Amino acid sequence: MTPLAARATASCLRVYAVGLNTFREAIRNKVLYGILAVVVGVNLFALVLGEMSLSEEARVARDVGLAGVSLFGAITAIVLGVSLLHTEVQKRTIHAMIAKPLGRPEFVVGKYLGMAATLTLLVACFAVALAGLLHLQGVPFAGAVVKAVVLGWLEVLVVAGIAVLFSAFSTPFLSGIFTLAIFFIGRVTPELRHAAARARDEWIRRVAEGALAILPDLDVFAISGGEHQGVPVSVHADFVPWSYVGDAAVYAGAWIVLLLIGAALVFSRRDFT
């Protein structure tokens, strides 16, 4: 093994160790079980709503279940992400970490990967709850629903990256506000672009377009109910092909890499004395 390969292997092992420790800490967080219980409760409530509707039980079940994956997944990502790095600094455990042969970028990446594994497990639980809800309604867990769940999972991972970036330099409270604001802005980017295009002043349009250009377009992952290539998209009828899901995965991966690079650079410059 060459020296470069040996260093890369050692770095990967350190990142894995940090990620595994983060995952073990995260799954002991009682907030996760509370959110999971809420999601199950919301799905059960969807049964009641379905019975109150007129032949729309399947539609209500899918809508409520997928909304739970996106909304509660994003909330969990924010709750875990905003305190991911700040907690280590506050408890002074960061001093023991950086005293070892562990680089700060490795620490940030390991922390994120551990949280991403936790969120992946949580989204899988959400999907199982949704599948159970659909089964009770006699509705199959169709390919369109699977694609929507995958897109929701990608969105959750991007939101987690945003939370980690703010956690690298701000308090959990402010990080939560900033991340939540970007989440809502990212969800309504088409409406904001339309409003910017109709603005009377040129400088307003340019500022709005510039701001939207540097923010992640989370509407990419919440496509149901919108349009794709001029065609209305819904999990109740036609949905996007797997090629679109693949493109969305590349888009999410690019944003996650950029967010982690930013978080690592900021965290590397912090003074913990």
Secondary structure, DSSP 4 states (H G I P E B T S, - for coil): --HHHHHHHHHHHHHHHHHHHHHHHHTT-HHHHHHHHHHHHHHHHHHHHHHHSSS-HHHHHHHHHHHHHHHHHHHHHHHHHHTTTHHHHHTTHHHHHHTSS--HHHHHHHHHHHHHHHHHHHHHHHHHHHHHHHHHTT----HHHHHHHHHHHHHHHHHHHHHHHHHTTS-HHHHHHHHHHHHHHHHTHHHHHHHHHT-SSHHHHHHHHHHHHTS--GGGT--TTSEETTEE--TTS----HHHHHHHHHHHHHHHHHHHHHHHHHHHT----
